[in-house]
Amino acid sequence: MSFKDDIKTLRRQSNLTQEALAQKLHVTRQTVSTWETGKNMPSLETLHALSQLFNISLEKLLFNEEIAMKKDKGPSLATQIDHDVKLKSRYRRWTFGLGGLIVLALVRVGILCLGY
């Protein structure tokens, strides 16, 4: 269903006339009529008031579907950045440590080769 059909259905389920709905939203009856015929859409503030009046979510009112929010919140961005900085520091130490060992090994091989 479209918004125009949904708004008409919700209004009728609430036993409201166009005039009564218009009074609750502080608009004219003709404005409600234009919404129900699809000639116009309500403002964002009015959409919010409609969703509260009919006790449905804004997504359900506009798109006729619920948008699921992620329930399991992962670590915050600050926590992720802190973790990445620690990993970068750890990787840098390992890189310098392994690089140093490789250089020492090459120096030792060079000394052994040149010494004989």
DRENKE-987074 format. One line per 8 residues: their letters; for each residue x, y, z of N, C-alpha, C, O. Coordinates in steps of 0.02 Angstrom, whole numbers, plus 50000, padded with zeros to 5 digits. Layout:
// residues N
A = X Y Z X Y Z X Y Z X Y Z  ...
***
This chain:
// residues 116
MSFKDDIK = 50042 49941 50000 50000 50000 50000 50044 50062 50000 50102 50060 50021  50016 50117 49977 50053 50179 49974 50035 50222 50034 49991 50206 50074  50070 50277 50040 50058 50322 50097 49986 50347 50097 49954 50349 50150  49960 50365 50038 49891 50391 50036 49841 50340 50060 49793 50357 50094  49851 50277 50042 49805 50224 50065 49814 50211 50140 49766 50200 50176  49877 50212 50162 49891 50199 50233 49861 50252 50278 49831 50236 50329  49867 50315 50258 49842 50369 50300 49765 50366 50304 49736 50379 50357  49734 50348 50249 49661 50342 50249 49639 50284 50293 49591 50290 50331
TLRRQSNL = 49674 50228 50287 49657 50169 50327 49668 50182 50401 49625 50165 50443  49724 50213 50418 49737 50229 50488 49686 50277 50517 49664 50270 50574  49666 50326 50477 49616 50374 50500 49550 50339 50513 49517 50352 50563  49530 50295 50467 49466 50260 50475 49468 50211 50534 49419 50203 50570  49525 50177 50544 49531 50131 50600 49527 50168 50667 49504 50140 50717  49548 50230 50667 49544 50271 50728 49477 50306 50735 49467 50346 50781  49431 50291 50689 49364 50322 50689 49368 50399 50688 49333 50433 50725  49412 50424 50645 49419 50496 50637 49396 50518 50568 49407 50483 50519
TQEALAQK = 49363 50575 50566 49347 50604 50501 49407 50645 50479 49453 50657 50517  49405 50666 50416 49458 50709 50392 49461 50773 50433 49515 50799 50448  49403 50799 50450 49399 50860 50490 49430 50850 50559 49468 50893 50583  49415 50794 50591 49441 50780 50658 49517 50771 50657 49553 50796 50700  49541 50735 50607 49613 50726 50599 49647 50793 50586 49700 50807 50614  49617 50833 50545 49645 50899 50529 49650 50942 50592 49699 50977 50602  49600 50939 50634 49601 50979 50696 49657 50955 50743 49690 50996 50774  49667 50889 50747 49719 50862 50791 49789 50882 50766 49835 50890 50806
LHVTRQTV = 49796 50890 50700 49861 50906 50671 49869 50981 50656 49922 51002 50632  49817 51020 50670 49818 51092 50658 49828 51108 50584 49867 51153 50566  49792 51072 50541 49791 51085 50470 49718 51088 50447 49673 51077 50488  49707 51102 50384 49638 51105 50359 49616 51036 50336 49657 50991 50324  49551 51028 50329 49523 50965 50304 49546 50953 50233 49558 50896 50213  49552 51006 50193 49574 51000 50124 49646 50974 50120 49664 50938 50074  49686 50992 50169 49756 50967 50171 49756 50892 50182 49794 50856 50149  49715 50868 50228 49710 50796 50240 49685 50762 50177 49709 50708 50159
STWETGKN = 49637 50793 50143 49611 50765 50081 49665 50758 50028 49668 50709 49992  49708 50809 50023 49762 50805 49973 49812 50750 49990 49842 50720 49945  49822 50736 50054 49865 50680 50073 49834 50614 50052 49868 50570 50025  49769 50608 50063 49735 50544 50049 49725 50533 49974 49715 50476 49953  49728 50585 49935 49722 50577 49862 49791 50572 49829 49797 50558 49770  49843 50584 49868 49911 50577 49842 49935 50640 49806 49986 50637 49772  49900 50695 49812 49920 50757 49779 49974 50793 49817 50010 50835 49788  49981 50779 49880 50029 50815 49923 50052 50769 49978 50019 50719 49994
MPSLETLH = 50109 50786 50008 50134 50748 50065 50141 50796 50124 50155 50855 50115  50131 50771 50185 50139 50814 50244 50212 50831 50257 50257 50797 50233  50222 50884 50296 50290 50903 50315 50318 50852 50364 50282 50809 50388  50382 50858 50377 50415 50811 50423 50386 50816 50493 50377 50765 50527  50371 50877 50515 50341 50886 50582 50273 50853 50585 50255 50822 50635  50234 50860 50531 50168 50830 50529 50172 50755 50526 50132 50720 50557  50221 50729 50488 50231 50656 50486 50247 50629 50555 50223 50576 50574  50288 50665 50591 50305 50645 50659 50243 50645 50703 50232 50599 50742
ALSQLFNI = 50202 50697 50697 50140 50700 50736 50093 50643 50717 50060 50614 50760  50089 50628 50652 50047 50572 50630 50071 50506 50659 50031 50465 50682  50137 50495 50658 50163 50431 50685 50148 50425 50759 50134 50370 50784  50151 50481 50796 50135 50478 50867 50061 50470 50878 50040 50433 50923  50021 50502 50838 49948 50498 50844 49923 50427 50832 49881 50402 50869  49950 50394 50781 49928 50327 50764 49971 50273 50797 49959 50214 50788  50021 50294 50836 50064 50249 50874 50099 50198 50829 50099 50138 50843  50128 50223 50774 50167 50181 50730 50233 50217 50715 50238 50278 50725
SLEKLLFN = 50282 50180 50693 50346 50211 50678 50342 50252 50614 50298 50242 50573  50387 50299 50608 50389 50342 50549 50404 50300 50486 50377 50314 50433  50447 50250 50493 50463 50206 50436 50402 50168 50412 50390 50161 50352  50364 50143 50460 50303 50106 50443 50253 50152 50409 50219 50132 50362  50248 50214 50433 50201 50261 50404 50221 50280 50333 50178 50283 50289  50285 50292 50322 50307 50315 50256 50317 50258 50206 50295 50263 50148  50349 50204 50228 50369 50152 50182 50332 50086 50191 50342 50038 50154  50288 50084 50240 50249 50024 50256 50295 49966 50273 50279 49908 50258
EEIAMKKD = 50351 49981 50306 50396 49928 50329 50436 49953 50388 50449 50013 50395  50454 49907 50431 50494 49924 50489 50567 49915 50470 50586 49866 50438  50608 49962 50490 50679 49957 50479 50710 49935 50544 50707 49970 50595  50740 49876 50543 50768 49848 50604 50834 49883 50621 50877 49892 50578  50840 49901 50683 50901 49931 50707 50944 49876 50736 50919 49827 50763  51010 49885 50731 51055 49835 50758 51051 49837 50834 51062 49888 50866  51034 49780 50863 51028 49774 50936 51096 49765 50969 51109 49792 51022  51139 49726 50935 51204 49711 50965 51253 49766 50945 51278 49768 50889
KGPSLATQ = 51264 49809 50991 51310 49865 50978 51381 49840 50989 51397 49812 51042  51423 49850 50940 51493 49831 50945 51530 49884 50984 51500 49930 51012  51595 49877 50985 51634 49928 51021 51628 49996 50987 51616 50000 50927  51635 50047 51026 51629 50115 50999 51687 50131 50953 51737 50095 50952  51680 50184 50916 51732 50204 50869 51796 50220 50906 51851 50203 50882  51791 50253 50962 51851 50271 51001 51887 50208 51025 51948 50205 51024  51849 50158 51046 51879 50094 51068 51914 50060 51010 51968 50032 51018  51883 50060 50951 51913 50029 50892 51978 50064 50872 52027 50032 50856
IDHDVKLK = 51977 50131 50874 52037 50169 50857 52093 50154 50907 52151 50145 50887  52076 50153 50971 52126 50138 51023 52156 50069 51011 52217 50060 51017  52114 50021 50995 52137 49953 50982 52184 49951 50921 52236 49918 50922  52165 49988 50868 52206 49990 50807 52274 50022 50820 52325 50000 50793  52275 50075 50861 52338 50108 50878 52384 50060 50916 52444 50057 50904  52355 50022 50963 52395 49974 51001 52423 49920 50955 52481 49900 50962  52381 49896 50908 52405 49845 50860 52460 49873 50816 52509 49838 50802  52453 49935 50794 52504 49966 50751 52570 49970 50789 52623 49956 50761
SRYRRWTF = 52567 49989 50852 52627 49993 50893 52659 49924 50901 52720 49918 50896  52618 49874 50913 52643 49806 50921 52676 49781 50856 52729 49751 50857  52643 49794 50799 52670 49773 50734 52736 49808 50719 52782 49778 50691  52741 49872 50738 52802 49910 50727 52860 49879 50767 52915 49872 50742  52846 49862 50830 52899 49832 50872 52922 49765 50842 52981 49751 50839  52873 49724 50821 52891 49659 50792 52931 49669 50727 52979 49631 50715  52912 49717 50686 52948 49729 50624 53019 49750 50637 53065 49725 50605  53029 49797 50683 53097 49819 50700 53137 49762 50731 53197 49754 50716
GLGGLIVL = 53105 49723 50773 53140 49667 50805 53162 49615 50754 53220 49593 50755  53117 49595 50709 53135 49546 50658 53185 49575 50609 53231 49540 50586  53177 49638 50592 53225 49670 50546 53294 49672 50577 53344 49659 50543  53298 49687 50642 53362 49688 50677 53395 49619 50677 53455 49613 50667  53354 49567 50690 53382 49499 50689 53408 49480 50620 53460 49447 50614  53372 49500 50568 53395 49484 50500 53460 49521 50485 53506 49492 50455  53465 49584 50505 53527 49622 50493 53584 49590 50531 53639 49583 50504  53574 49570 50594 53627 49537 50633 53648 49472 50601 53708 49456 50598
ALVRVGIL = 53600 49434 50575 53616 49371 50542 53657 49384 50479 53705 49347 50466  53640 49434 50440 53677 49450 50380 53748 49474 50396 53796 49457 50362  53754 49514 50449 53821 49537 50470 53863 49478 50492 53922 49474 50475  53835 49432 50528 53872 49373 50551 53893 49330 50492 53950 49306 50489  53847 49321 50444 53866 49282 50384 53921 49318 50347 53967 49286 50322  53916 49384 50343 53968 49422 50308 54035 49416 50342 54087 49408 50309  54036 49420 50407 54099 49414 50444 54127 49344 50435 54188 49337 50427  54085 49293 50437 54109 49225 50429 54137 49215 50360 54187 49181 50351
CLGY = 54105 49244 50310 54128 49235 50241 54194 49273 50228 54239 49247 50195  54199 49332 50254 54258 49374 50242 54316 49353 50288 54374 49362 50271  54300 49326 50345 54352 49306 50393 54393 49247 50370 54450 49240 50391  54368 49205 50328 54405 49145 50307 54437 49158 50243 54471 49114 50216
***
